[in-house]
Amino acid sequence: MVNYVPSPDEVAAAQTPNGAWTQKQLAEWDVPWPPPKGWRKHLEAKWRGEDVRPLPREEPDQDALF
């Protein structure tokens, strides 16, 4: 599945008044929740056409489920 890669300007424009991004918005860009460190640089590199690895997805701690 190929997702839309926003420009750095689009990422900045999508920021909420509180200075963050919504989970829904990040999902549209294929950024996991919570967003890992460096996600904006990752998107910018991807937008420039660089070959980048997928962002790491945090797996929930099994102990936190109980």
Stockholm file with secondary structure:
# STOCKHOLM 1.0

chainA/1-66         MVNYVPSPDEVAAAQTPNGAWTQKQLAEWDVPWPPPKGWRKHLEAKWRGEDVRPLPREEPDQDALF
#=GR chainA/1-66 SS CCCCCCCHHHHHHTCCTTSCCCHHHHHHTTCCSSCCTTHHHHHHHHHTTCCCCCCCCCCCCGGGGC
#=GC SS_cons        CCCCCCCHHHHHHTCCTTSCCCHHHHHHTTCCSSCCTTHHHHHHHHHTTCCCCCCCCCCCCGGGGC
//
